[in-house]
Amino acid sequence: MTLSTSPIATRLEQGCAVITANNPPVNALGHAVRAGLMAALRSALADPAVSSVVITCAGRTFFAGADIREFGKPSQPPHLGKVLDLIEQADKPIVAAIHGTALGGGMELALACHARVIEATAKVGLPEVKLGLIPGAGGTQRTPRLIGLMAALDLVTSGRHVGAAEAKELGLVDHVVAADLEREAIDYARSLVGKPLRRTGELSIPACDQAAFDQAAMRIIGRARGQLSPRIAIEAVRSSATAPFRGGLMAERLLFQELVRSDQSRALRHAFFAEREVQRAPQLASATPRSLSRVGVIGAGTMGAGIAMALLDGGLMVTVVENDADAAARGRERIDGLMARALRSGRLSEAGRDERLKRLTVTDDFHQLQAMDLVIEAAFEDMAVKKEIFARLADVTPKGTVLATNTSYLDINEIARAAAGREADVIGLHFFSPANIMRLVEVVGPASADKDAVATGFALARRLGKLPVLCGVCEGFVGNRILAQWRQIAEFALEDGALPEEVDAALEAYGLAMGPFAVADLAGLDIAASRRRRLAGTRNPEARYSGAIPDKLVELGRLGQKTGAGFYRYENGARRSDPEVHAIIRSFWPHTGMSDTLFDGELLQRRIRAVMVNEGAKILAEGIVARPLDIDLVLIHGYGFPAWRGGPMFEADAIGLPQILADMEEVHARFGAGWEPAPLLKELARTNGRFADLGDGSSPS
Ligand code: 3HC
């Protein structure tokens, strides 16, 4: 029976009812799908002509989970758990036929079936934890019964996708097929007719070493950086071994419902939808990307080599140009090193490496760039060097070749002018290090650039599987501009009675991946120092200077990890407190009248948040980005901002802008000129507005 309005259709084949869901794009288990499945199952189970059932999906994937857009709205029966109950308790064999990805509720549905047949290229997983949730339809209770507590703990708390072969090895699925999934699933279901059915909920959990479980749980909590869902997931998995199946299901359901309502899950759902929305830049709606197959990279230092590797991973022909034969040889070694590391970690196969090497040329012949569709300059961060390169590029490459700079701070308008006659082709592509790993790319479109050139850079980043955030030209673009502001607040804290360890710990407690001084040591103190020198002429003379302590460290040759000492000292790679730095910092305290009894971590967190949001408000008001979600994603993906806070702009809306404004006024009162609240923040706070009202619209909850 097929209802034309239902996303579910059933057909009978050799006594097997094949129930097919068709709910594009990813067969999310929304209300209509659950209701349709329930009806189709009931009628198949009641039909004497049906002796077995296969559940499968049309389109690109098996069910990718519950419909995330329904979270936060009143839930409509039938609940997924009820559908899964009906499946598990059925007296006819029911088999899941999995292609694409069986995720979250989709995976849980498969676990409730009596067997699972999977295509060799398909993946399964329980990614709810990444949305601030835990599986809510039996995933934490059925998974341990199939594969044991330790393996279940890993899947549920990491949210990782597991390939078909590994899923078979673990015992999550029963049969892997190379082709003809539906046929194989029907045969499998028919082979189970008349045999005792294996109901996952009735299996007993294999014995587990309690101490090993507890140790793994501690490691997971340590890595969670303040995120609640992994901690709750551990408890839910643990309860599968201590409570009977029904009790465990109920406990899981209650925890799930609590998490759905939590601020953290709302924030992570915002981040999920924002990641998809950011790839549709409204400014480029009418632009057409140029064709792209050959990409040049100038410079094979750390950044250039990483970019080359990312381009090779993206299937492009890559030509890397260095100054001379020696530098080219060193560049080649660097890229080989990245390949070797990828091989060791299992991210790359030997065949994959050999295929990539065929697409790579490393040369000192600049003229080879004339055959490229796009060139990325990743040379030394110096305006004179960049200008010379762009002047040469304008000569060597034909009109229409996109010329991109990977600068992180320098003025792209000035760089574009150096490419005389070719300003329309010049854009910025700001990759983050290591470029083959980090997903964020700031795609910078100067006013002089042709929209199609910008769209080409944007399309390239997408092709590489990156998250492109489109922004306009300004000092530091989005991420480094915001970082430069809040880093000053952290530096003031040192002058005013705090030690680097205290500041870093306070901000790590806020959820940042790494405190600002640990990051400064990693990046090199000389980078920020040279920026301070460059901007010295334009600095507001009224504004308090924050760079005195780092300037002193640079003067002493303490440039960070690369010299073994910066804000900390480093022994065999391990970071240690350094009494020498403490003495230097203390020597500043008499000047500011401060002492080390005054440090207040929570006050610092509020100041840093206010300053991030304030700068974000300026960036929005200047039209540097189109939406607040662009800023949120830059901070989350490039600067270790905790995704469970949703990004600074989302968090500001959630807290309420009057509070953020009050915090910013406190910053202004404390630090004076240069720290005035942004007009947009003041305006929105006054009118009870939200940044999201400015055209975000990505998050339905
Ligand atoms: N609910 C609602 N919409 C979803 C969705 C879901 N579970 N999964 C994806 N979508 C939407 C996306 O927002 C996107 O919409 P858009 O075109 O309007 O932007 C569209 O489907 C396509 O998604 P992608 O762009 O991400 O497509 P990809 O092919 O790159 O990836 C995917 C497909 C791997 C399935 C990826 O979308 C994904 O990881 N989805 C989320 C899976 C997930 O987290 N499932 C768990 C949900 S919670 C749950 O199941 C609770 C349960 O335990 C009770």
Boltz pocket constraint, residues with backbone or C-beta under 6 A from the ligand:
constraints:
  - pocket:
      binder: B
      contacts: [[A, 25], [A, 26], [A, 28], [A, 61], [A, 64], [A, 65], [A, 66], [A, 67], [A, 68], [A, 69], [A, 80], [A, 101], [A, 103], [A, 104], [A, 105], [A, 106], [A, 108], [A, 127], [A, 128], [A, 131], [A, 133], [A, 134], [A, 135], [A, 136], [A, 137], [A, 139], [A, 273], [A, 276], [A, 277]]
      max_distance: 6.0
